[in-house]
Amino acid sequence: MYNRRKSKTIHIGGVAIGGDHPITIQSMTNTKTADVAATVAQIKALHNAGCEIVRVTVNDKKAAEGFAKIRKIVDFMPIVADIHFDHNMALEAIASGADKIRINPGNIGSRDKLSAVVSAAKKRGIPIRVGVNAGSLEQELVDKYNGPTAEGLAESALRNIRLLEEMDFDNIVVSMKATNIPMTLAAHEILSPQVPYPLHIGITEAGTLYTGTIKSSAGLASLLTRGMGDTLRISLTADPIEEIKVAKELLQTLKIRQFGPEIISCPTCGRTQIDLVLVANQVQSQIAHITTPMTIAIMGCVVNGPGEAREADIGIAAGAGAGLLFKKGEIIARIPEADLTKTLIEEIEKMAAAL
């Protein structure tokens, strides 16, 4: 397993991140925060999908008022207030019960304004996430490094961390995000040995569901396999629910966490004699409710199938007219093609109930 970077534990509401705690999954609402009903509905949907921490923008007075109402309704998961520029929004969100605030200390205003935010967070006992993005890097650092760079990201984050530490505040989470994967990775390699704080990781502006999934997975896998990352968000131009699905699959694929069955299926070839794509998709959709960890193989060849997937808990190897049902590489039964999918799902349900 990966040698995870050691960090201090930070509590966000009832969820602990850092230390030896599980790497948590986050997302952000894309509703207008002032629309309380829509935002609460989306938070509930995210929670049901497996989101463990949710972030909500508090960008103006109406959003701050909406946030206060949302906080009274949502008592089942931590809520983070996302703040830019206006320290008053941070103060209002803290007063309304935010479990954490996300700010860029460098753009929150004067030192006095930052001090007021820090004092309020300290009084409430909530953490501050120092969020640094390549797209909003301080102009001074852009000029110094001739553009956004890993060195600039790390220097900005460290500078802002030190600002908080000078105010006797160390309840900190750090994030450094860019859309450039090598830059993001290098920034983390520079900063992470210098500070003890948990890392919130992500690839910002990653793209649409398809391209963003690939880009985010490539970037976050690079960080996670190097032991960096205590909480993560997959950023997609898509329904936020998709961010949760991708995050769960990524963590499960890397064997970091398990959320339910893992399906392995062959890519099909000229030997495939059934619509294996249809079968695999049907099985995946019909077992979505199962949370029991197990490995399911869906193979398109009765010659090599059981052998190629011998480590699977259960699976099928399909052929023309019939297929084989196997468990742990051992053939259990020959099943007519018309009953393959149904039989496999029934056997998966039985296995899940028994485990």
C-alpha positions, -999 to +999 in steps of 0.1 A: +000+000+000+010+036-004+032+053+022+008+081+032+021+114+042+017+121+079-004+151+088-023+165+118-060+156+123-085+184+115-122+181+124-148+194+099-180+191+118-183+154+126-158+144+100-121+140+107-095+144+080-057+139+081-038+116+104-049+080+098-085+089+089-100+078+056-095+100+026-128+118+023-149+128-007-161+163-013-182+182-038-197+217-042-232+227-050-238+246-082-272+260-073-277+296-063-272+296-025-300+321-021-323+293-035-325+274-003-348+247-015-327+238-045-295+239-026-308+217+002-322+192-024-288+191-041-269+186-008-293+157+001-287+141-033-249+145-029-251+130+006-271+100-007-245+095-034-217+093-009-205+129-005-190+134+029-183+171+030-201+197+009-190+232-001-214+261-007-205+295-022-212+325+000-205+353-025-230+380-016-255+391+010-284+370-004-261+339-005-251+346+032-288+347+042-295+315+023-265+298+039-279+306+073-312+289+064-295+260+048-273+254+078-304+251+100-318+224+077-287+204+069-276+186+100-265+154+084-231+164+069-205+192+073-209+223+052-180+245+041-185+281+032-166+292+001-154+328+004-136+351-019-126+388-013-153+398+011-143+390+047-178+400+059-192+370+040-167+348+060-178+363+093-215+358+084-210+322+074-190+315+106-218+331+127-244+309+108-226+277+117-202+269+089-181+238+097-152+252+078-145+282+056-124+283+024-105+315+018-075+327+000-059+348+028-041+369+002-073+382-014-094+385+018-083+421+023-062+438+049-044+421+078-071+435+101-098+418+081-080+385+080-075+388+118-112+393+123-119+361+103-093+341+121-105+353+155-141+343+146-130+308+133-109+303+164-138+312+187-160+287+169-133+261+167-136+256+130-108+251+104-098+274+076-089+260+043-061+279+026-071+276-011-046+286-037-053+283-074-030+289-104-057+311-120-058+335-091-021+335-080-009+368-067+004+390-095+037+395-076+043+357-078+032+356-114+058+383-122+085+366-101+082+332-118+071+345-152+036+330-150+018+305-128+043+278-117+046+251-091+070+272-072+046+301-072+017+280-059+038+265-031+052+300-021+017+315-021+003+287+000+032+288+025+030+326+027-007+324+036-002+296+060+024+316+078+000+345+080-025+323+099+002+309+121+014+343+131-021+349+144-017+317+165-040+297+142-031+262+131-065+246+125-056+246+088-063+226+056-043+234+025-052+231-012-031+240-043-049+235-075-041+240-112-055+226-144-020+216-152-012+182-137+026+183-136+024+218-120-001+206-093+021+175-085+053+196-083+037+222-061+026+195-036+061+179-036+075+213-027+051+223+000+040+190+017+073+184+035+073+219+049+039+219+067+020+194+089-015+202+076-040+179+058-041+184+020-073+189+000-064+178-035-080+183-069-073+193-105-093+225-111-111+232-143-106+196-154-133+197-180-164+178-190-176+144-176-154+125-201-123+145-203-125+158-167-127+123-154-096+113-172-077+144-162-087+144-126-080+107-122-046+110-138-037+139-115-052+127-083-038+091-087-004+107-091-008+125-058-025+096-039+000+070-049+027+093-036+009+094-003-004+130-007-041+138-001-064+137+029-096+148+012-104+153-024-128+168-049-132+158-085-140+190-104-162+183-134-184+204-158-212+181-150-238+172-124-220+172-090-233+137-084-209+126-111-180+140-091-189+116-063-192+086-085-158+093-101-142+099-067-155+067-052-144+047-082-109+063-081-104+055-044-117+020-049-095+014-080-065+025-061-075+001-032-076+030-008-113+026+001-140+002-008-176+013-014-191-018-030-185-043-057-158-039-083-166-051-118-139-063-141-149-070-176-130-078-208-127-053-236-143-077-261-127-091-292-135-112-323-142-142-300-170-124-282-203-139-291-228-119-270-235-082-264-211-081-235-213-043-233-250-045-227-246-073-201-219-054-182-239-022-181-270-040-170-252-057-141-235-025-131-268-006-129-287-034-111-262-039-084-256-002-077-274-005-043-250-031-030-223-019-007-206-052+001-171-053-013-166-081-038-151-086-073-174-095-102-160-106-135-180-103-167-160-121-195-168-126-231-149-159-237-157-193-222-122-205-231-101-179-211-127-162-190-125-182-157-087-183-159-083-146-166-106-137-137-098-165-113-094-140-084-129-127-088-155-137-062-181-144-088-184-140-125-196-153-159-178-162-191-203-159-220-204-179-252-229-184-280-261-198-266-248-203-231-222-192-206-204-204-175-210-192-139-179-194-118-168-185-083-131-180-074-122-195-107-142-227-102-170-233-127-203-237-108-229-241-136-236-237-173-263-211-179-284-205-210-275-172-226-310-158-220-306-163-182-270-152-178-275-117-166-304-126-143-286-155-128-255-135-122-274-107-104-293-132-083-260-149-072-244-115-065-274-106-042-270-140-024-233-135-019-237-099-007-263-110+019-240-138+031-208-116+034 
